[in-house]
Structure formats: structure tokens, C-alpha cells
């Protein structure tokens, strides 16, 4: 018996004995006078059980049926193993047609001895940056390398872009390789062609975005700036302002997005039994649509700051990897194109600063394109006119991201 019930017994017995009035008893117990009168009628001299509620020990008529409770526990241990309580509640409602509240599901699972798969940590206060006012004002980007397929397949890297104002995932893609310029260019192109060009990009200080070395060539010293990376050049040509985050906490919004994906998306991949990067991307496409429907928020201000990329812009050339080469007179055809299994190069080529580094980057780009396809691919090389006619001319070669099957 609780202390509240013992107090009620004492007060009501004093009221029955006439030591205090009904009004005084009601004030002490914070009850109405009518309720005190009812309690006085239930008093049995020498006993205290009369103070217990009549429904104590009885099952609620609204209790979830035992068959339903058993089915929930079975699904949580089998088909939906690893799903958190909220995600499981949604799946039960959408897929199994079992409509229960999240708290009911939680009580059923805890009562069956099933702990939550989520690790709970004490919340720490952090001052969060206010969202941008309109859609397209700022886009966040990052990559996450995880065992997304667990033991069913290889480790994958997820590259994504998120709108700051709404939290909407604008574009995302799995790849086998680590974070690289080619991967970001593919997802950036999808973002630009689907939504438009954002005003700014909030990103970390990864080497694909900026030069992190202290080596300045003579040309860079005269220009007062380092030559941008491949991705940095594309962002400059698109007119996207770059904002570099100085810590993971500074870009906490997209870090929290990855935490949600590492929980929910990994469970969806497990449910779909995805084993390859192609299957993972198919699940990702459906998951992003569902995520945006459930979790995106309206912007504070109406309007759209995404800019439409003009049709006259050559997208193949824009979203490409470019390298400068210096060739001798008569060696205009030294940049030969071979199959994806081969390499680039040719006799007579002379370095233009970082020849070996550029050569390795070309082969690296080729292997990326080859791994992204199940069939053999061919890589197109665009040769532009030399800057000036003479014994030595500079050629610019653009390695297009799009590939096509070898005939």
C-alpha cells in the first residue's frame, strides 16, 4: 500500500469518527466533498482494503490482444530485427497493418525482455545554428564510409547533399570507393539537374574540396591563390560559394542526418537483403523519398534560391576531370584512348608540372568508372585547340564522367 493510500485511510477514518468535517477532509486529500462522502460509505471497520481501487489486479478491457503482442515480439526479433521503436511502429502500421502507438510497442518489447537497439546518452546542450530562411540558400554535403551492407556485401561510401532550410535530402548515392572528386561530381550533377544551382555549399575541409598542402608553384604565387581542386573548380564555375566547417559539430545538421541513416537506412537495406552497390542505391532512392516526406520541414520564407543551369552550358565538360598537358610539335595524338582495363599515355609526352600525379589520377578515374559498371566501358577524351600554334602547345583534356559500352 502506498503512502497516499495510507494517508487517505487515516483522514477518512477521522472523518467517520467526527474528528474532522467532510470539507476539511476534502481539502486535506484534494478531493471533492462528494468523493469524500463516497469513501466514507466504503469504510469497513478494522480493514484497509476498502481504500484500494476496484480495478486493481484486473486486466484493462483496452489491453492489446495476446496474439497481437506475440506477433509484435516475433516481428521485432525476426523480420524487423534491429529496427528502433519508432521505425518498428511505422513498419507495423504500413506493412503489417498493426496500428499501435510507439509507447505501446515500447512497453510490449520491454515487457518481453527486448532492449532498444539505440544507445542512449545523456543529452548535452549545444547552441544550434539557425536554419537558412529559404530553400537553396545553403546546401550541406558530406560523405559517410560504413558497413552499410553489414556482412552481406562490401563497405560503401554514401555521399549526400541536404538543404539547410528544409532538411530535405536533395541527392545521395552509394559508391564502392572512398570519398573522391568523381563521386562528388556525380552527385553534384544530379543535384544541379534536379533542383538547380544553390547559392552556397557548407562542407568540411576534405582534400576533394580544397588544397591542404603548402606547395605553391611560381604561377600560383604570382596569382596569389592556389589552383583549386577538380571539385573546387566546378564549384567556382557554377558560382557556388564555399563555406568550410572547422569541426564536425559545426556541420551537426548533416552529421545528425547520417546518424539517422545509419540506423534507419541500414535496417531498410537489411530488410531488402541488399548485397551490391546497385541494390543499395535502389533502396536508397526509395528511402530518401520516404525520409523527405516524413522529416523535411517547410522553410521560414517562401521562394526558391536554386538557380537553373542554362541549357547552353556543356554539362559533360563542366562535370569533368581536367588536366593540362604540354606536347611537342607533331605529337598531337599522344593522348590515346584505350579501354577501361588499360591506361592513358603515349610516347613523346612531356610533363607540365605534375605529370605523374595527373597520370595516376587518370588511371584512378578510369578504375572508378570501370567499377561502377558491370560491363566494359570506354572513356571519352575531349581535346581542345592549343593555346598558340608553334613548336610546343598546351592541350586541355576533359575526362567525361558519363560512360558508354564498348562496341
Number of C-alpha atoms within 10 A of each C-alpha: 9 7 8 9 15 12 12 18 21 11 21 26 18 16 20 16 10 10 12 14 15 22 15 14 22 19 13 12 15 10 12 13 17 12 11 22 17 10 17 19 11 12 17 12 8 6 9 14 14 15 18 11 9 9 8 8 7 7 8 9 7 6 9 12 10 9 8 12 16 14 13 22 20 14 14 20 14 10 11 20 16 21 24 18 22 15 16 21 22 17 16 19 13 11 8 12 10 15 13 14 13 15 12 15 21 19 13 18 21 13 11 12 10 14 13 14 12 11 6 7 6 5 6 6 6 8 6 11 10 8 17 17 17 20 25 24 19 24 27 23 22 20 24 19 16 14 15 27 21 15 9 14 15 14 20 23 21 24 23 23 25 24 26 24 22 20 23 22 23 22 22 23 23 24 22 17 16 15 20 19 18 21 25 23 20 18 19 25 18 16 20 18 13 12 17 19 23 23 18 18 22 20 22 22 14 14 15 19 21 19 15 10 8 7 10 13 13 9 11 12 11 10 10 10 11 17 15 15 16 19 23 19 19 19 22 12 10 16 13 17 14 19 15 16 14 11 10 12 13 16 20 16 18 26 18 12 14 18 12 13 20 15 17 20 22 22 20 21 22 21 15 13 15 21 17 16 21 16 14 25 18 15 18 21 13 11 17 18 13 12 17 15 11 10 11 15 12 13 18 13 11 10 11 14 15 18 14 13 14 9 7 6 9 9 14 14 16 18 24 22 22 19 18 16 19 19 22 15 12 10 15 16 12 15 18 12 16 14 16 21 12 11 17 16 15 13 10 12 17 12 14 14 12 11 16 11 10 17 16 13 14 19 17 14 21 22 15 19 21 19 15 15 13 8 10 16 22 19 21 17 15 15 14 11 11 15 11 10 10 9 9 15 17 17 20 17 19 20 22 20 20 14 17 12 11 11 6
